[in-house]
């Protein structure tokens, strides 16, 4: 077993089923040859290699490993979400934390646009009729000319707006700090969400889960939407009140919903959401892309060089703690 500690240790994780060795190699390609990068192959290798590593990258960080990290300066989380990390313990040990915000922009934006088009062109109905070998005409609509609300103006929300630029739609954004503006035609604060949802035929939820956004899309918000509206959630399940969504669907107050995340998650086999013909459920896969590690390495490699050069944490990209 190799026991020497690398400069950068990559935990043995497989986001979206992609081998972590590909991530380690992507980092090597972007860093000077003098910087050693290793992916731990076994728990024993993780325990041994973490002792003197300056940078660790992974999706999770077990506190028993953190106790062994004597030289750690930076934990580069592989995921955009970081609420699951032991942030207080990392802060106590003076470890900076970055996330992978931006890594999902193109792929999740395409997922959202695909969902919008699926409902606009009635692909769900076409699939059901094909399963029955039923040749019967039906009506569709157009995405063009619609009002689209994007809840969350981070990297994903901004990329959704970019992808919508060719569809001749009106875009409205909802964000925690509306004074920062955004690429949408209009921008509203969280407390103004009803103004954004009025007449919105398509809504994409792409905000982080915080105390302010938990349950943000509830009974009142769904009631504000027109019955022709489609709701797409690619953020976190608890941002949308599941009971309120079920009620809106049962009462024909929504045209439909596309849910890549749910509350609870995974969605139980007997949950009623599975059985709605106008609900498209995907198992939290909108973030999957074969380009994941390449984009992640583009974010992490400059941070590694910053830490190893002078440790100036104010220069770190995507720092969250």
N, C-alpha and C positions, 0 to 999 in steps of 0.2 A: 504494500500500500504506500502511495506517495504521501509524505508528511510535510514537505516544504509548503509554506504559505504563499499564495499568489498575491499580486497586487489587487486583482479583481476576482472574487469568487462568485460563481453563478450557481444558485441552488438548483437541485435536480427536480425541476418542475416542467410541466408540459402544457402550457396554455393552449387551449383549442386543439389539443392533441398533437402539437408540433414539438418534436424533440428539442430539448434545451441546448443540445450540442450545436444546433444551427445558430442559436443566439450567441453563444460563446464565440463561434467562428465569425459572425458578423461584427462583433466587437473587436476581435483581433484585426480584422481587415481595416478598421477605422482608427486603431490606436498604434502608436509607435511600437516597433519590435521590442523595445526595452520594457514594455509593460506586459507583465504576465497575466494571462486570463485562464482560469480553469473552471470547468464544470465538475462539481462533486458527483461521483457515480454512486456512492453509498453513504449511509448515515455516518459511518466512521470517518469517511473522507471529509464530510462536512464539518464534523467536530474538530478534526485535526487542522484543516485548511483555514478555518475561520479565525484561528488564534491571532495571526498577525496580518490578516487582510485589511487593506485600507478601505476597500469598497466591496459591498455585497449587493447582488441583485437577485431578486426573486419575487414571487407573488405574495408569500407569507413569511413571517419571521417568528419562529418559536422562541419564547423567552429563555429557555434553557440553553439555546445556542447563543443568544445575546450575551449571556453571562460569560461565555468563553471568548468573546470578541474584544480583545484587549486593545487593538489598534484601529478599530473601526471608526471611520469618519463619515461615511456616506452609505445609506441604504437606498438603492435605486429600485423602487417598486416596479414590477413588470406590468402592473395594471393601472388604469386611470383611477379606479376607486381605491381608497386607502383607509376607509373607516374601520377595517378589520385589523389594522396593525396596532401593536402596542406603543402608540405614539408617546405616551407619558414616560414609559421606561426608556425609550430611545432618547427622548429629550433629557432625561436625568443623566444619561451617559454621554450627552453632548454629541449625538449622532444626527447629522442632517438627513432629511428624508425628501426624496423627489418621487414624482409619480410619472405615469406614461400618458398624461393628457395630450391629446393630439394624434395618438397612434391609431385611433379608431375613426377619425374623421371621414375619409373617403368611403370605407366599407359600410359603416353604419348609415351614412347619408344615402348610399345607393339602396340599402335595405328599406329606408323610409320612402324613397321615391318609388321603389318597386311596389311597396304596399299601397301607396296613393294610387298608382296606376292600376293595380289589381282591382281596387274598388271602382275606380272611374270607368274602367272597361269591362267590369263585371266578370273577371276571370274566374272567381270562385263559382259562380253559377255555371259558367262554361265547363268547368271541370266536373261539376256534379252531373250535368247533362251528358258529358262524354262518358262518364262511368256507366250511365244508363243507355248508351248508344242512342241518344235522343237528339234528333236534328230538329230544333225548334228555335225560331228567332227570338231574340230578347233585346231590350233597349239598354244602351250604355250612356255614359256622360263623358265630359271632357274635363281634364285637370285645368286646362287653359281657362283663364277668366275667373278662377276661384280665389277666395281669400284663404290664405294659409297662415296659421299661427304656430310659431315655434317657441316652445317653453324651454328656455335655457339657451344662452348665447355664448357657450364655450366653443371649443374647437368643433364639436359635432354639430351644434346648432348653426354655426357660421358656415360649415361645409354644406349643410342641407340647403341653406339659402343660396350658396353658389350653384349647387346642382339644379335649383329651381329657376335659375336665371333665364333659361331658354324656354320656359313654359308659359310665359305671359301671365303670371299670377301676381296678386298683391300679397305681400308678406308683412306680418306683424310679429315682433319679438317680445318675449316676456323674460325679464331678468331681475336678479336681486338688486342690481345697481343700474337703474335705467339712465342715470346721468352719464354713464359711459357710452351710451348710444349703441350702434350696431349696424350691420349691413341691411337690415330690414327696412321696409318703407316707413314703419312706425315702431316705436319701442315703448313698452309699458313696464311698470314695476310689478312685483308680485301682488301688491295690494290693489293693482288695477287690472287684474287678470280678466275680469268680466268684460271690460272694454275691449280687450284683445280677442275674446272668444265670440263676441257678438258677430253673427253672420259668417263665422269661420267655417268653411266646409271641410277643411282638413286641419288636424292638429297633430303636431309631433312633440312628444314629451322627451326632452333630451337634457334635463338638468340633473345635477347631483342630488342625492338624498341627504337632506339636512332637516333640522327641526322646523325650518321655515317651509320646506317643500313637502314634508310628510303629509299626505292627505290633501295636497294642493288641489287636485282635480277630484272634487267631491260632488255631492248631490246638487248643490247650487250651481256649480260650474257646468255640470253636464246639462242642467236645465237651461242655462244661458245659451248653450250651443243650439243651432237649428237642428231639426230632426234629420236633415240631410248630411249631417257631419260625420266624418270618419276620424276616429281617435287612434293614433299610433304611439305606443309606449316602447321606447328603446333605452330607457333610463334605469329606473328601479321600480319594482312592483308597488311598494307602499306609497309612491307619489300619487297613484290613482286609487281611490277608495273602491275596493272590489265590490262591496255590497251595493254601492251607489251605481257602479257600472252595470251590474246585473239588473238592477231595477230599471235603468234607462234602456237597456236592450230589450227587456221583457215588455216594456210599455211602448216600444217602437219610437223612442225618443232619440235614437241614433241610427244612422245608416249601417254602421258597423265599427269594428275595432280590430286592430292588428297588434298583438301583444307578444313581444319578445321576452318580456319580464312579467312576472305575476306576483301576487300576494294572496296566498302563500306560494313559495317557490321551493322545489318543483311543485307544479300544480297537481294535486291529488287526482288519481284516476277517475274518481267519481264526482269530480267538481262539475257543476252545471255549465261552466264556460266552454268545456269541450264540445258541447252538443249544439251550440248556436251555429247556424249556417252562415251567419254574417260576422263570425269571429275567426280570425286567422291567428293561430298560435304557433310560435316557433320557440324551441327550447333554449332561449338565451344564447343564440348563435349569431346575432347580427354583428358581433365583434370579430367573427372569424374572417381571416384573410391570409393568404399565403405570404403577404408582404409584412406580416406582423413584426417579425424579428428585425427586418431591415429598417422599418420605421422606428422601432424601439431603440435599436443601436444608434440611429441618427440622433436620438434624444440623449441617450446615456453616455456615449463616447466623449462628447465635449465636456460633460460634467466630470468624468473620470480624469481627463487631462487637467481640469481646473483644480481638483482636489489634490492630485499628485504633484502639481506644479507649485502651488502656493497656499492651497487650502482656503481660498477666498470664497466663502459660502454665499456671499451676496451676488456672485456671478452665476450661481447654479440655475439652470433652466428647470422649470416645473417644480421648484422647491415648495413643499407643503408643510414642512416642520424643520 
